[in-house]
Structure formats: structure tokens, C-alpha cells
Amino acid sequence: MPRYVIERQYLVPMFEHIFVEAPSLEEACRRAIDDLAEPWSDQAEIDFDNARATTIARAVEIPEPLFPDLRAREDEDRHNLPSVLYELGLDALAIPDEFAEIESNGSDRVGFV
């Protein structure tokens, strides 16, 4: 039976209201997205109410002879999974649309577009 290593994501927005002094709106926006110029504070809030659905970011099929003893999540082999996904040169599989990130049409986007 085929075996796969899959990266799934549950993206949760984080927001913070900041005060930025700058000569123009464009420069204020540049500063606001620069984590070094305007570091995130302890007042930043995670917004679970507006989290995206769980999606699949990447998947590879493990060739039969490679890692024949790799086991499920309870096993100590979990630390090997990122290297299987990104470092072994395995071809990423096409993620079916129903599991991939749903593209926004832009109408529900917040912030600077």
C-alpha cells in the first residue's frame, strides 16, 4: 500500500494595532510589515474565529525501499518527516483542489492590497 508524508496547515491570523510615524502612508505600510522595524508585541492577538480551514501544503509518496520502518505519528521517526518532504528530492504530488488552500477572490481580504 502506498505511503505518504504530508504537510498540513491550520493558518490562524494574528493581529495587532500599532502606531507608526512615517512621512507617507506607503512608508508607514513598509514599516508595519517589517518585523525588525516594528516587532510584534505581547499585545498581539491570535484570531481563532477567523482561522482558515486545514489544508494540505505538500505531499510526497515514499518509495517502497525508502524508510521501510517509518511509522505513524506516535513513533520517534516524526523528526525525519520534514527531511523526507523537503530534502530527499522526492517529487511533490499535485494536491487535489478540495484539499488545497482555497483562493480568496479578494473581497474578504483585510489590510493593504
C-alpha positions in Angstrom: 0.0 0.0 0.0 1.4 3.5 -0.9 2.7 5.6 2.0 2.8 9.4 2.0 4.4 12.2 4.0 2.0 15.2 4.1 2.4 18.7 5.5 -0.9 20.1 6.6 -1.5 23.7 7.8 -4.0 25.4 10.0 -3.4 29.1 9.5 -4.6 31.3 12.3 -4.5 35.1 11.8 -2.7 37.2 14.3 -3.3 40.9 14.5 -2.1 44.0 16.4 -2.9 47.7 16.3 0.3 49.7 16.1 1.2 53.4 15.9 3.7 54.2 13.1 5.2 57.6 12.4 6.3 58.0 8.8 6.5 60.6 6.0 3.9 58.8 3.9 1.3 56.0 4.0 3.5 53.8 1.8 6.4 54.2 4.2 4.2 53.5 7.2 3.0 50.3 5.5 6.6 49.3 4.7 7.5 49.8 8.4 4.4 48.0 9.6 5.2 44.8 7.7 8.9 44.9 8.6 9.2 42.7 11.7 12.6 44.3 12.5 11.3 47.9 12.2 8.1 47.2 14.1 8.5 44.0 16.1 5.4 42.2 17.3 4.5 42.9 20.9 2.9 40.9 23.7 -0.4 42.6 22.9 -0.7 40.8 19.5 -3.8 38.7 19.4 -4.5 35.4 17.7 -7.9 35.3 16.0 -9.1 31.7 16.0 -12.6 32.8 14.9 -11.2 33.7 11.5 -8.8 30.8 11.1 -8.7 29.2 7.7 -9.7 25.6 7.2 -7.0 22.9 7.5 -5.3 22.5 4.1 -2.6 20.3 2.6 0.5 22.3 1.7 2.8 19.5 0.3 2.8 15.7 -0.1 5.2 13.2 -1.4 4.9 9.4 -1.9 7.6 7.4 -0.1 9.2 4.9 -2.4 8.9 1.4 -1.1 12.6 0.7 -0.3 13.0 4.1 1.4 12.4 4.1 5.1 10.7 0.7 5.2 10.3 1.0 9.0 8.9 4.6 9.1 5.8 4.6 11.4 2.8 6.7 12.3 2.9 9.9 14.4 3.4 8.1 17.7 6.8 6.9 16.6 10.1 8.7 17.2 10.5 8.9 13.4 8.4 12.1 13.2 11.6 14.2 13.2 12.5 12.6 9.9 9.3 13.8 8.1 10.5 17.3 7.2 13.6 15.9 5.6 11.5 13.4 3.7 9.3 16.2 2.4 11.9 18.8 1.5 15.5 17.3 1.5 15.4 14.0 -0.3 14.4 15.4 -3.7 11.1 13.4 -3.9 8.6 14.9 -6.4 5.9 16.8 -4.7 2.5 15.4 -5.6 -0.3 17.6 -7.0 -2.7 18.3 -4.2 -6.4 17.8 -5.2 -8.2 21.1 -5.2 -10.6 20.1 -2.4 -7.6 19.8 0.0 -5.5 22.7 -1.2 -5.7 26.3 0.0 -8.9 28.0 -1.2 -8.0 31.1 -3.2 -9.7 34.2 -2.0 -11.4 36.5 -4.5 -10.0 39.4 -2.6 -13.4 40.6 -1.2 -12.7 39.3 2.3 -9.1 40.4 2.5 -8.1 42.7 5.3 -5.3 45.2 5.1 -3.3 46.6 2.3 -3.8 45.0 -1.1 
